[in-house]
Amino acid sequence: MKANRTFKTILAVAFAAVCTNGVCQTAGNQPIIVPKDSAAAVNQPIIDDDNTIYTSVKIMPEFPGGESAFKKYIADNLQNFKSKKSISGKVFVQFVIGKDGMVEPESAAVTVGINDEIDAEVIRLLKSMPKWTPGMRFESKNGTVMKVLARVSKSIPIEVSVKGDEKEEEPIFLIVEHMPQFPGGDIALREYIRDNVVYPEEAKAKKIQGKVFVQFVIGTDGNVEPENVKIARGIDPLLDVEAIRVIKSLPTWEPGTQRGKPVRVSFTIPIDFSMY
């Protein structure tokens, strides 16, 4: 008789809950407790008061249709973007998918961008994304396993390829008569990179290290062309983002010249991330 009374109590709690789209919570905003062997313990996600933003959960948020559909969404919507210059590269972004599967608008941000114009367009696209399947974490209470909806932060690179209105771009050279010079020379360049790299704490915690090879272009004015800073060979997005940031922060160089005329010159350099 005692077992039957316990089962009836559980049922009473379940029927007192409010359920919407398979997500259930009680009137007191408490999760439903169901027997460990019940299908509800696996199939019915619940909502609780936990507003922690997680970077990893058991079931990560998913864009409708998966990763390929996400890339298509970005590419299709960038087709109408107007730019004077052709743009190709990666915009590194972060955003939070809420418990309802929607992007939390205030969370959308560019961590490493290309230029203000394209960065703003990428943020607009993130904020207008369709509803994702929300992330879920597993929680065990009193021997019961529950799926609980969670706020999840995403940090990803977004491939950008936009054709500009310009008729013809100046060529990019690999070798010219007078190569661009960093103020103070190669030693000063290495020192600048060493002094300005900030090793990401998350990368340290995960013991991620190695060399990131970055490709960039020094323009005719001696400045790094931000839209042309790319990862030639990366290690992990955490380190790749920092390598791109440092290269984009380089001061003005003495521009390269060919036959006495300033020209655009491409470089590829390694940035060493080592914890020892």
PyRosetta script that sets phi, psi and omega in degrees:
from pyrosetta import init, pose_from_sequence

init()
pose = pose_from_sequence("MKANRTFKTILAVAFAAVCTNGVCQTAGNQPIIVPKDSAAAVNQPIIDDDNTIYTSVKIMPEFPGGESAFKKYIADNLQNFKSKKSISGKVFVQFVIGKDGMVEPESAAVTVGINDEIDAEVIRLLKSMPKWTPGMRFESKNGTVMKVLARVSKSIPIEVSVKGDEKEEEPIFLIVEHMPQFPGGDIALREYIRDNVVYPEEAKAKKIQGKVFVQFVIGTDGNVEPENVKIARGIDPLLDVEAIRVIKSLPTWEPGTQRGKPVRVSFTIPIDFSMY")
pose.set_psi(1, -36.9)
pose.set_omega(1, -179.3)
pose.set_phi(2, -63.6)
pose.set_psi(2, -40.0)
pose.set_omega(2, 179.0)
pose.set_phi(3, -63.1)
pose.set_psi(3, -40.4)
pose.set_omega(3, 179.7)
pose.set_phi(4, -64.3)
pose.set_psi(4, -41.3)
pose.set_omega(4, 179.3)
pose.set_phi(5, -62.6)
pose.set_psi(5, -39.4)
pose.set_omega(5, 178.9)
pose.set_phi(6, -62.8)
pose.set_psi(6, -44.8)
pose.set_omega(6, -179.5)
pose.set_phi(7, -62.8)
pose.set_psi(7, -40.4)
pose.set_omega(7, 179.3)
pose.set_phi(8, -65.8)
pose.set_psi(8, -36.7)
pose.set_omega(8, 178.0)
pose.set_phi(9, -62.4)
pose.set_psi(9, -43.5)
pose.set_omega(9, 178.5)
pose.set_phi(10, -60.9)
pose.set_psi(10, -44.5)
pose.set_omega(10, 179.3)
pose.set_phi(11, -62.4)
pose.set_psi(11, -38.8)
pose.set_omega(11, -179.4)
pose.set_phi(12, -62.5)
pose.set_psi(12, -41.7)
pose.set_omega(12, 176.9)
pose.set_phi(13, -62.8)
pose.set_psi(13, -43.3)
pose.set_omega(13, -178.1)
pose.set_phi(14, -63.5)
pose.set_psi(14, -44.3)
pose.set_omega(14, -177.0)
pose.set_phi(15, -74.4)
pose.set_psi(15, -15.9)
pose.set_omega(15, 176.5)
pose.set_phi(16, -84.2)
pose.set_psi(16, -3.4)
pose.set_omega(16, -176.0)
pose.set_phi(17, -83.7)
pose.set_psi(17, 156.5)
pose.set_omega(17, 173.9)
pose.set_phi(18, -100.3)
pose.set_psi(18, 125.8)
pose.set_omega(18, -177.2)
pose.set_phi(19, -120.4)
pose.set_psi(19, 130.2)
pose.set_omega(19, 176.1)
pose.set_phi(20, -134.1)
pose.set_psi(20, 122.8)
pose.set_omega(20, -179.1)
pose.set_phi(21, 52.7)
pose.set_psi(21, 39.6)
pose.set_omega(21, 176.4)
pose.set_phi(22, 79.9)
pose.set_psi(22, 2.5)
pose.set_omega(22, 178.5)
pose.set_phi(23, -104.3)
pose.set_psi(23, 125.9)
pose.set_omega(23, -172.2)
pose.set_phi(24, -123.0)
pose.set_psi(24, 144.2)
pose.set_omega(24, 170.8)
pose.set_phi(25, -151.3)
pose.set_psi(25, 153.2)
pose.set_omega(25, -178.2)
pose.set_phi(26, -80.9)
pose.set_psi(26, 170.9)
pose.set_omega(26, 179.9)
pose.set_phi(27, -59.4)
pose.set_psi(27, -30.8)
pose.set_omega(27, 178.0)
pose.set_phi(28, -89.6)
pose.set_psi(28, 16.5)
pose.set_omega(28, 179.7)
pose.set_phi(29, 60.6)
pose.set_psi(29, 31.0)
pose.set_omega(29, 179.2)
pose.set_phi(30, -101.4)
pose.set_psi(30, 143.2)
pose.set_omega(30, 179.2)
pose.set_phi(31, -65.7)
pose.set_psi(31, 150.4)
pose.set_omega(31, 177.8)
pose.set_phi(32, -74.6)
pose.set_psi(32, 130.0)
pose.set_omega(32, 176.1)
pose.set_phi(33, -99.3)
pose.set_psi(33, 120.5)
pose.set_omega(33, -178.7)
pose.set_phi(34, -125.5)
pose.set_psi(34, 159.3)
pose.set_omega(34, 179.1)
pose.set_phi(35, -56.6)
pose.set_psi(35, 145.6)
pose.set_omega(35, -175.7)
pose.set_phi(36, -57.4)
pose.set_psi(36, -31.8)
pose.set_omega(36, -176.4)
pose.set_phi(37, -90.9)
pose.set_psi(37, 5.3)
pose.set_omega(37, -177.9)
pose.set_phi(38, -80.8)
pose.set_psi(38, 144.7)
pose.set_omega(38, 177.1)
pose.set_phi(39, -63.4)
pose.set_psi(39, -26.4)
pose.set_omega(39, -179.4)
pose.set_phi(40, -63.0)
pose.set_psi(40, -27.7)
pose.set_omega(40, 179.4)
pose.set_phi(41, -65.9)
pose.set_psi(41, -19.8)
pose.set_omega(41, -177.6)
pose.set_phi(42, -108.9)
pose.set_psi(42, -35.3)
pose.set_omega(42, -167.6)
pose.set_phi(43, -99.0)
pose.set_psi(43, -16.4)
pose.set_omega(43, -177.2)
pose.set_phi(44, -109.3)
pose.set_psi(44, 103.1)
pose.set_omega(44, 176.1)
pose.set_phi(45, -69.6)
pose.set_psi(45, 149.7)
pose.set_omega(45, -178.8)
pose.set_phi(46, -123.9)
pose.set_psi(46, 165.8)
pose.set_omega(46, 177.6)
pose.set_phi(47, -112.9)
pose.set_psi(47, 134.8)
pose.set_omega(47, 173.4)
pose.set_phi(48, -127.3)
pose.set_psi(48, -168.8)
pose.set_omega(48, -175.6)
pose.set_phi(49, -90.6)
pose.set_psi(49, 5.7)
pose.set_omega(49, -177.7)
pose.set_phi(50, -75.2)
pose.set_psi(50, 114.9)
pose.set_omega(50, 179.2)
pose.set_phi(51, -106.2)
pose.set_psi(51, 18.3)
pose.set_omega(51, 176.0)
pose.set_phi(52, -59.6)
pose.set_psi(52, 141.3)
pose.set_omega(52, 173.6)
pose.set_phi(53, -97.1)
pose.set_psi(53, 115.5)
pose.set_omega(53, -177.4)
pose.set_phi(54, -94.9)
pose.set_psi(54, 151.1)
pose.set_omega(54, 172.9)
pose.set_phi(55, -98.4)
pose.set_psi(55, -18.4)
pose.set_omega(55, 179.0)
pose.set_phi(56, -149.6)
pose.set_psi(56, 132.1)
pose.set_omega(56, 175.6)
pose.set_phi(57, -136.3)
pose.set_psi(57, 170.2)
pose.set_omega(57, -175.6)
pose.set_phi(58, -59.3)
pose.set_psi(58, -44.8)
pose.set_omega(58, 177.4)
pose.set_phi(59, -117.3)
pose.set_psi(59, 108.7)
pose.set_omega(59, -176.6)
pose.set_phi(60, -77.3)
pose.set_psi(60, 151.9)
pose.set_omega(60, 176.8)
pose.set_phi(61, -57.7)
pose.set_psi(61, 148.6)
pose.set_omega(61, -179.8)
pose.set_phi(62, -134.2)
pose.set_psi(62, 130.7)
pose.set_omega(62, 175.6)
pose.set_phi(63, -67.5)
pose.set_psi(63, 143.1)
pose.set_omega(63, -179.5)
pose.set_phi(64, -58.9)
pose.set_psi(64, 116.7)
pose.set_omega(64, -177.7)
pose.set_phi(65, 98.9)
pose.set_psi(65, -8.7)
pose.set_omega(65, 176.6)
pose.set_phi(66, 90.8)
pose.set_psi(66, -170.5)
pose.set_omega(66, -174.1)
pose.set_phi(67, -62.0)
pose.set_psi(67, -41.3)
pose.set_omega(67, -179.1)
pose.set_phi(68, -64.0)
pose.set_psi(68, -37.1)
pose.set_omega(68, 178.2)
pose.set_phi(69, -68.5)
pose.set_psi(69, -34.2)
pose.set_omega(69, 177.1)
pose.set_phi(70, -64.2)
pose.set_psi(70, -46.1)
pose.set_omega(70, 179.3)
pose.set_phi(71, -62.5)
pose.set_psi(71, -38.7)
pose.set_omega(71, 179.0)
pose.set_phi(72, -66.4)
pose.set_psi(72, -39.6)
pose.set_omega(72, 177.8)
pose.set_phi(73, -57.9)
pose.set_psi(73, -47.1)
pose.set_omega(73, -180.0)
pose.set_phi(74, -64.1)
pose.set_psi(74, -49.4)
pose.set_omega(74, -177.3)
pose.set_phi(75, -61.5)
pose.set_psi(75, -44.6)
pose.set_omega(75, -178.1)
pose.set_phi(76, -63.3)
pose.set_psi(76, -39.5)
pose.set_omega(76, -176.3)
pose.set_phi(77, -80.3)
pose.set_psi(77, -19.5)
pose.set_omega(77, 176.7)
pose.set_phi(78, -82.1)
pose.set_psi(78, -11.1)
pose.set_omega(78, -178.3)
pose.set_phi(79, -60.3)
pose.set_psi(79, -31.2)
pose.set_omega(79, -177.2)
pose.set_phi(80, -90.1)
pose.set_psi(80, 0.5)
pose.set_omega(80, -179.5)
pose.set_phi(81, -75.6)
pose.set_psi(81, 129.5)
pose.set_omega(81, -178.0)
pose.set_phi(82, -100.2)
pose.set_psi(82, 131.5)
pose.set_omega(82, 179.3)
pose.set_phi(83, -142.6)
pose.set_psi(83, 143.0)
pose.set_omega(83, 178.3)
pose.set_phi(84, -70.1)
pose.set_psi(84, -34.6)
pose.set_omega(84, -178.9)
pose.set_phi(85, -113.9)
pose.set_psi(85, 149.9)
pose.set_omega(85, 173.9)
pose.set_phi(86, -68.2)
pose.set_psi(86, 139.7)
pose.set_omega(86, -177.5)
pose.set_phi(87, -127.6)
pose.set_psi(87, 129.8)
pose.set_omega(87, 176.8)
pose.set_phi(88, -143.7)
pose.set_psi(88, 128.2)
pose.set_omega(88, -179.8)
pose.set_phi(89, 163.4)
pose.set_psi(89, -159.7)
pose.set_omega(89, -178.0)
pose.set_phi(90, -123.0)
pose.set_psi(90, 134.8)
pose.set_omega(90, 170.5)
pose.set_phi(91, -106.7)
pose.set_psi(91, 120.0)
pose.set_omega(91, 179.8)
pose.set_phi(92, -90.2)
pose.set_psi(92, 124.2)
pose.set_omega(92, -174.5)
pose.set_phi(93, -128.4)
pose.set_psi(93, 161.7)
pose.set_omega(93, 170.7)
pose.set_phi(94, -138.4)
pose.set_psi(94, 147.1)
pose.set_omega(94, 179.9)
pose.set_phi(95, -160.6)
pose.set_psi(95, 166.1)
pose.set_omega(95, -178.4)
pose.set_phi(96, -116.6)
pose.set_psi(96, 128.9)
pose.set_omega(96, 171.7)
pose.set_phi(97, -92.2)
pose.set_psi(97, 118.7)
pose.set_omega(97, -176.9)
pose.set_phi(98, -75.5)
pose.set_psi(98, 178.2)
pose.set_omega(98, -179.5)
pose.set_phi(99, -65.3)
pose.set_psi(99, -20.1)
pose.set_omega(99, 178.7)
pose.set_phi(100, -90.6)
pose.set_psi(100, 2.2)
pose.set_omega(100, 178.6)
pose.set_phi(101, 86.3)
pose.set_psi(101, -0.4)
pose.set_omega(101, -179.4)
pose.set_phi(102, -97.2)
pose.set_psi(102, 150.8)
pose.set_omega(102, 174.4)
pose.set_phi(103, -68.1)
pose.set_psi(103, 130.6)
pose.set_omega(103, 175.0)
pose.set_phi(104, -77.8)
pose.set_psi(104, 110.0)
pose.set_omega(104, -168.7)
pose.set_phi(105, -53.7)
pose.set_psi(105, -40.4)
pose.set_omega(105, -176.8)
pose.set_phi(106, -70.3)
pose.set_psi(106, -13.4)
pose.set_omega(106, -177.5)
pose.set_phi(107, -88.1)
pose.set_psi(107, -17.7)
pose.set_omega(107, -175.2)
pose.set_phi(108, -71.0)
pose.set_psi(108, 122.9)
pose.set_omega(108, -177.2)
pose.set_phi(109, -151.0)
pose.set_psi(109, 152.2)
pose.set_omega(109, 174.7)
pose.set_phi(110, -95.1)
pose.set_psi(110, 125.3)
pose.set_omega(110, 177.3)
pose.set_phi(111, -89.7)
pose.set_psi(111, -39.9)
pose.set_omega(111, 171.6)
pose.set_phi(112, -139.6)
pose.set_psi(112, 119.5)
pose.set_omega(112, -175.2)
pose.set_phi(113, -111.2)
pose.set_psi(113, -172.3)
pose.set_omega(113, 178.2)
pose.set_phi(114, -105.5)
pose.set_psi(114, -57.8)
pose.set_omega(114, 170.7)
pose.set_phi(115, -154.8)
pose.set_psi(115, 166.8)
pose.set_omega(115, -173.0)
pose.set_phi(116, -58.2)
pose.set_psi(116, -38.5)
pose.set_omega(116, -174.9)
pose.set_phi(117, -65.9)
pose.set_psi(117, -51.7)
pose.set_omega(117, -177.9)
pose.set_phi(118, -73.2)
pose.set_psi(118, -33.3)
pose.set_omega(118, 177.9)
pose.set_phi(119, -60.7)
pose.set_psi(119, -43.7)
pose.set_omega(119, 179.9)
pose.set_phi(120, -64.2)
pose.set_psi(120, -36.4)
pose.set_omega(120, 179.3)
pose.set_phi(121, -68.6)
pose.set_psi(121, -39.8)
pose.set_omega(121, 177.8)
pose.set_phi(122, -63.1)
pose.set_psi(122, -42.7)
pose.set_omega(122, 177.7)
pose.set_phi(123, -61.3)
pose.set_psi(123, -41.4)
pose.set_omega(123, 178.7)
pose.set_phi(124, -60.0)
pose.set_psi(124, -41.8)
pose.set_omega(124, 179.9)
pose.set_phi(125, -66.8)
pose.set_psi(125, -38.0)
pose.set_omega(125, 177.9)
pose.set_phi(126, -62.3)
pose.set_psi(126, -44.8)
pose.set_omega(126, -177.1)
pose.set_phi(127, -68.0)
pose.set_psi(127, -24.5)
pose.set_omega(127, -177.7)
pose.set_phi(128, -99.6)
pose.set_psi(128, 9.6)
pose.set_omega(128, -179.6)
pose.set_phi(129, -61.4)
pose.set_psi(129, 149.1)
pose.set_omega(129, 174.7)
pose.set_phi(130, -68.5)
pose.set_psi(130, 171.0)
pose.set_omega(130, -177.3)
pose.set_phi(131, -65.9)
pose.set_psi(131, 132.7)
pose.set_omega(131, 175.3)
pose.set_phi(132, -89.2)
pose.set_psi(132, 163.2)
pose.set_omega(132, 164.2)
pose.set_phi(133, -74.7)
pose.set_psi(133, 119.2)
pose.set_omega(133, -173.2)
pose.set_phi(134, -67.2)
pose.set_psi(134, 158.7)
pose.set_omega(134, 176.3)
pose.set_phi(135, -75.3)
pose.set_psi(135, 154.3)
pose.set_omega(135, -179.7)
pose.set_phi(136, -139.5)
pose.set_psi(136, 140.8)
pose.set_omega(136, 173.9)
pose.set_phi(137, -111.7)
pose.set_psi(137, 157.1)
pose.set_omega(137, 178.1)
pose.set_phi(138, -99.7)
pose.set_psi(138, 136.0)
pose.set_omega(138, 179.5)
pose.set_phi(139, -132.0)
pose.set_psi(139, 138.1)
pose.set_omega(139, 179.6)
pose.set_phi(140, -114.5)
pose.set_psi(140, 123.7)
pose.set_omega(140, 176.7)
pose.set_phi(141, -133.3)
pose.set_psi(141, 125.7)
pose.set_omega(141, 177.7)
pose.set_phi(142, 53.3)
pose.set_psi(142, 39.4)
pose.set_omega(142, 177.9)
pose.set_phi(143, 80.5)
pose.set_psi(143, 5.7)
pose.set_omega(143, -179.5)
pose.set_phi(144, -108.1)
pose.set_psi(144, 129.7)
pose.set_omega(144, 178.5)
pose.set_phi(145, -96.0)
pose.set_psi(145, 127.4)
pose.set_omega(145, -178.8)
pose.set_phi(146, -127.2)
pose.set_psi(146, 148.6)
pose.set_omega(146, 170.3)
pose.set_phi(147, -95.8)
pose.set_psi(147, 125.0)
pose.set_omega(147, -175.9)
pose.set_phi(148, -119.9)
pose.set_psi(148, 127.9)
pose.set_omega(148, 178.4)
pose.set_phi(149, -61.7)
pose.set_psi(149, 142.7)
pose.set_omega(149, -174.8)
pose.set_phi(150, -138.2)
pose.set_psi(150, 150.5)
pose.set_omega(150, 170.5)
pose.set_phi(151, -82.5)
pose.set_psi(151, 129.6)
pose.set_omega(151, -174.8)
pose.set_phi(152, -129.9)
pose.set_psi(152, 130.7)
pose.set_omega(152, 177.6)
pose.set_phi(153, -88.5)
pose.set_psi(153, 135.6)
pose.set_omega(153, 177.6)
pose.set_phi(154, -117.7)
pose.set_psi(154, 135.3)
pose.set_omega(154, 173.7)
pose.set_phi(155, -126.3)
pose.set_psi(155, 112.4)
pose.set_omega(155, -173.5)
pose.set_phi(156, -141.6)
pose.set_psi(156, 155.5)
pose.set_omega(156, 170.7)
pose.set_phi(157, -89.9)
pose.set_psi(157, 140.5)
pose.set_omega(157, 177.4)
pose.set_phi(158, -115.2)
pose.set_psi(158, 121.8)
pose.set_omega(158, 178.8)
pose.set_phi(159, -71.6)
pose.set_psi(159, 130.2)
pose.set_omega(159, 180.0)
pose.set_phi(160, -122.7)
pose.set_psi(160, 130.0)
pose.set_omega(160, 175.9)
pose.set_phi(161, -142.2)
pose.set_psi(161, 106.8)
pose.set_omega(161, -176.5)
pose.set_phi(162, -126.5)
pose.set_psi(162, 129.3)
pose.set_omega(162, 178.0)
pose.set_phi(163, -85.5)
pose.set_psi(163, 127.4)
pose.set_omega(163, -177.9)
pose.set_phi(164, -85.7)
pose.set_psi(164, 174.9)
pose.set_omega(164, -179.3)
pose.set_phi(165, -89.1)
pose.set_psi(165, -8.2)
pose.set_omega(165, -176.0)
pose.set_phi(166, -67.7)
pose.set_psi(166, 150.5)
pose.set_omega(166, -177.5)
pose.set_phi(167, -78.2)
pose.set_psi(167, -42.5)
pose.set_omega(167, -177.4)
pose.set_phi(168, -154.8)
pose.set_psi(168, 131.0)
pose.set_omega(168, 178.2)
pose.set_phi(169, -89.5)
pose.set_psi(169, 149.9)
pose.set_omega(169, 173.3)
pose.set_phi(170, -65.7)
pose.set_psi(170, 140.9)
pose.set_omega(170, -176.9)
pose.set_phi(171, -66.1)
pose.set_psi(171, 156.0)
pose.set_omega(171, 175.8)
pose.set_phi(172, -107.4)
pose.set_psi(172, 125.6)
pose.set_omega(172, -178.1)
pose.set_phi(173, -99.4)
pose.set_psi(173, 154.1)
pose.set_omega(173, 172.3)
pose.set_phi(174, -96.6)
pose.set_psi(174, -38.3)
pose.set_omega(174, 179.4)
pose.set_phi(175, -134.2)
pose.set_psi(175, 132.5)
pose.set_omega(175, 177.4)
pose.set_phi(176, -133.6)
pose.set_psi(176, 171.8)
pose.set_omega(176, -177.6)
pose.set_phi(177, -59.0)
pose.set_psi(177, -44.2)
pose.set_omega(177, 177.2)
pose.set_phi(178, -124.8)
pose.set_psi(178, 107.2)
pose.set_omega(178, -177.0)
pose.set_phi(179, -71.5)
pose.set_psi(179, 152.0)
pose.set_omega(179, 175.5)
pose.set_phi(180, -57.0)
pose.set_psi(180, 146.8)
pose.set_omega(180, -178.2)
pose.set_phi(181, -123.7)
pose.set_psi(181, 127.5)
pose.set_omega(181, 173.5)
pose.set_phi(182, -72.9)
pose.set_psi(182, 143.6)
pose.set_omega(182, 179.0)
pose.set_phi(183, -56.3)
pose.set_psi(183, 114.9)
pose.set_omega(183, -179.0)
pose.set_phi(184, 97.5)
pose.set_psi(184, -7.4)
pose.set_omega(184, 176.3)
pose.set_phi(185, 91.8)
pose.set_psi(185, -171.1)
pose.set_omega(185, -174.4)
pose.set_phi(186, -64.2)
pose.set_psi(186, -38.0)
pose.set_omega(186, 179.9)
pose.set_phi(187, -63.5)
pose.set_psi(187, -42.3)
pose.set_omega(187, 179.2)
pose.set_phi(188, -64.7)
pose.set_psi(188, -34.8)
pose.set_omega(188, 177.6)
pose.set_phi(189, -64.0)
pose.set_psi(189, -46.1)
pose.set_omega(189, 179.0)
pose.set_phi(190, -62.3)
pose.set_psi(190, -39.4)
pose.set_omega(190, 179.6)
pose.set_phi(191, -66.5)
pose.set_psi(191, -39.7)
pose.set_omega(191, 179.2)
pose.set_phi(192, -60.8)
pose.set_psi(192, -46.9)
pose.set_omega(192, -179.5)
pose.set_phi(193, -62.9)
pose.set_psi(193, -45.1)
pose.set_omega(193, -180.0)
pose.set_phi(194, -59.9)
pose.set_psi(194, -42.0)
pose.set_omega(194, -175.7)
pose.set_phi(195, -77.1)
pose.set_psi(195, -21.1)
pose.set_omega(195, -173.7)
pose.set_phi(196, -106.8)
pose.set_psi(196, -12.3)
pose.set_omega(196, 176.5)
pose.set_phi(197, -70.3)
pose.set_psi(197, 130.6)
pose.set_omega(197, 174.7)
pose.set_phi(198, -110.6)
pose.set_psi(198, 111.9)
pose.set_omega(198, -177.1)
pose.set_phi(199, -68.8)
pose.set_psi(199, 117.9)
pose.set_omega(199, -179.1)
pose.set_phi(200, -59.2)
pose.set_psi(200, 132.2)
pose.set_omega(200, -178.3)
pose.set_phi(201, -61.0)
pose.set_psi(201, -37.9)
pose.set_omega(201, 179.4)
pose.set_phi(202, -63.9)
pose.set_psi(202, -37.4)
pose.set_omega(202, 178.2)
pose.set_phi(203, -66.7)
pose.set_psi(203, -38.6)
pose.set_omega(203, 176.4)
pose.set_phi(204, -61.3)
pose.set_psi(204, -46.4)
pose.set_omega(204, -177.9)
pose.set_phi(205, -61.3)
pose.set_psi(205, -34.1)
pose.set_omega(205, -179.4)
pose.set_phi(206, -90.5)
pose.set_psi(206, 0.9)
pose.set_omega(206, 179.1)
pose.set_phi(207, 57.7)
pose.set_psi(207, 43.3)
pose.set_omega(207, 177.6)
pose.set_phi(208, -92.3)
pose.set_psi(208, 124.2)
pose.set_omega(208, 179.4)
pose.set_phi(209, -151.0)
pose.set_psi(209, 170.3)
pose.set_omega(209, -180.0)
pose.set_phi(210, 137.7)
pose.set_psi(210, -167.5)
pose.set_omega(210, -177.9)
pose.set_phi(211, -105.4)
pose.set_psi(211, 130.7)
pose.set_omega(211, 174.1)
pose.set_phi(212, -105.3)
pose.set_psi(212, 124.3)
pose.set_omega(212, 179.0)
pose.set_phi(213, -95.9)
pose.set_psi(213, 122.3)
pose.set_omega(213, -175.8)
pose.set_phi(214, -114.5)
pose.set_psi(214, 132.9)
pose.set_omega(214, 176.1)
pose.set_phi(215, -105.2)
pose.set_psi(215, 135.5)
pose.set_omega(215, 179.4)
pose.set_phi(216, -151.3)
pose.set_psi(216, 166.6)
pose.set_omega(216, -177.7)
pose.set_phi(217, -122.5)
pose.set_psi(217, 131.3)
pose.set_omega(217, 171.3)
pose.set_phi(218, -93.7)
pose.set_psi(218, 118.6)
pose.set_omega(218, -176.0)
pose.set_phi(219, -75.8)
pose.set_psi(219, 178.9)
pose.set_omega(219, -178.5)
pose.set_phi(220, -66.2)
pose.set_psi(220, -18.3)
pose.set_omega(220, 177.6)
pose.set_phi(221, -93.1)
pose.set_psi(221, 1.7)
pose.set_omega(221, 178.2)
pose.set_phi(222, 88.2)
pose.set_psi(222, -0.2)
pose.set_omega(222, -179.7)
pose.set_phi(223, -96.8)
pose.set_psi(223, 152.4)
pose.set_omega(223, 173.6)
pose.set_phi(224, -66.9)
pose.set_psi(224, 131.1)
pose.set_omega(224, 176.6)
pose.set_phi(225, -82.4)
pose.set_psi(225, 107.1)
pose.set_omega(225, -171.9)
pose.set_phi(226, -58.0)
pose.set_psi(226, -34.1)
pose.set_omega(226, -178.7)
pose.set_phi(227, -73.7)
pose.set_psi(227, -10.0)
pose.set_omega(227, -178.7)
pose.set_phi(228, -111.8)
pose.set_psi(228, 22.8)
pose.set_omega(228, 173.1)
pose.set_phi(229, -95.4)
pose.set_psi(229, 118.1)
pose.set_omega(229, -174.4)
pose.set_phi(230, -137.7)
pose.set_psi(230, 157.8)
pose.set_omega(230, 174.9)
pose.set_phi(231, -86.5)
pose.set_psi(231, 117.0)
pose.set_omega(231, 176.7)
pose.set_phi(232, -80.8)
pose.set_psi(232, -39.8)
pose.set_omega(232, 174.9)
pose.set_phi(233, -151.2)
pose.set_psi(233, 113.7)
pose.set_omega(233, -175.6)
pose.set_phi(234, -103.1)
pose.set_psi(234, 179.1)
pose.set_omega(234, 178.3)
pose.set_phi(235, -120.3)
pose.set_psi(235, -53.0)
pose.set_omega(235, -177.0)
pose.set_phi(236, -157.3)
pose.set_psi(236, 144.0)
pose.set_omega(236, -179.7)
pose.set_phi(237, -51.9)
pose.set_psi(237, -32.7)
pose.set_omega(237, -179.9)
pose.set_phi(238, -60.7)
pose.set_psi(238, -43.8)
pose.set_omega(238, 179.8)
pose.set_phi(239, -81.3)
pose.set_psi(239, -35.6)
pose.set_omega(239, -179.9)
pose.set_phi(240, -59.4)
pose.set_psi(240, -43.7)
pose.set_omega(240, -179.7)
pose.set_phi(241, -60.3)
pose.set_psi(241, -44.1)
pose.set_omega(241, -178.6)
pose.set_phi(242, -67.7)
pose.set_psi(242, -38.8)
pose.set_omega(242, 178.4)
pose.set_phi(243, -61.8)
pose.set_psi(243, -43.6)
pose.set_omega(243, 178.9)
pose.set_phi(244, -63.8)
pose.set_psi(244, -41.9)
pose.set_omega(244, -179.6)
pose.set_phi(245, -59.3)
pose.set_psi(245, -44.8)
pose.set_omega(245, -178.0)
pose.set_phi(246, -65.8)
pose.set_psi(246, -42.6)
pose.set_omega(246, -180.0)
pose.set_phi(247, -63.3)
pose.set_psi(247, -40.4)
pose.set_omega(247, 179.5)
pose.set_phi(248, -66.5)
pose.set_psi(248, -20.6)
pose.set_omega(248, -178.5)
pose.set_phi(249, -89.0)
pose.set_psi(249, -2.6)
pose.set_omega(249, -177.6)
pose.set_phi(250, -57.6)
pose.set_psi(250, 140.6)
pose.set_omega(250, 177.1)
pose.set_phi(251, -70.9)
pose.set_psi(251, 174.6)
pose.set_omega(251, -177.3)
pose.set_phi(252, -65.9)
pose.set_psi(252, 133.6)
pose.set_omega(252, 176.8)
pose.set_phi(253, -93.7)
pose.set_psi(253, 168.8)
pose.set_omega(253, 164.0)
pose.set_phi(254, -79.5)
pose.set_psi(254, 118.7)
pose.set_omega(254, -172.6)
pose.set_phi(255, -65.5)
pose.set_psi(255, 154.7)
pose.set_omega(255, 175.1)
pose.set_phi(256, -74.9)
pose.set_psi(256, 154.3)
pose.set_omega(256, 179.8)
pose.set_phi(257, -133.7)
pose.set_psi(257, 148.2)
pose.set_omega(257, 175.4)
pose.set_phi(258, -133.4)
pose.set_psi(258, 118.3)
pose.set_omega(258, -176.8)
pose.set_phi(259, 56.5)
pose.set_psi(259, 38.5)
pose.set_omega(259, 176.0)
pose.set_phi(260, 80.9)
pose.set_psi(260, 1.4)
pose.set_omega(260, -177.0)
pose.set_phi(261, -113.0)
pose.set_psi(261, 133.9)
pose.set_omega(261, 177.6)
pose.set_phi(262, -62.3)
pose.set_psi(262, 136.6)
pose.set_omega(262, -179.1)
pose.set_phi(263, -135.2)
pose.set_psi(263, 164.9)
pose.set_omega(263, 177.0)
pose.set_phi(264, -84.6)
pose.set_psi(264, 135.2)
pose.set_omega(264, -176.4)
pose.set_phi(265, -132.0)
pose.set_psi(265, 134.8)
pose.set_omega(265, -179.5)
pose.set_phi(266, -95.3)
pose.set_psi(266, 140.5)
pose.set_omega(266, 176.2)
pose.set_phi(267, -127.3)
pose.set_psi(267, 152.6)
pose.set_omega(267, 168.1)
pose.set_phi(268, -133.2)
pose.set_psi(268, 121.4)
pose.set_omega(268, -178.3)
pose.set_phi(269, -131.8)
pose.set_psi(269, 151.9)
pose.set_omega(269, 176.3)
pose.set_phi(270, -90.7)
pose.set_psi(270, 144.0)
pose.set_omega(270, 171.1)
pose.set_phi(271, -119.3)
pose.set_psi(271, 120.7)
pose.set_omega(271, -173.4)
pose.set_phi(272, -92.0)
pose.set_psi(272, 122.7)
pose.set_omega(272, 174.0)
pose.set_phi(273, -108.1)
pose.set_psi(273, 111.8)
pose.set_omega(273, -178.9)
pose.set_phi(274, -137.2)
pose.set_psi(274, 136.8)
pose.set_omega(274, 179.9)
pose.set_phi(275, -92.6)
pose.set_psi(275, -1.1)
pose.set_omega(275, -176.6)
pose.set_phi(276, -122.6)
pose.dump_pdb("model.pdb")
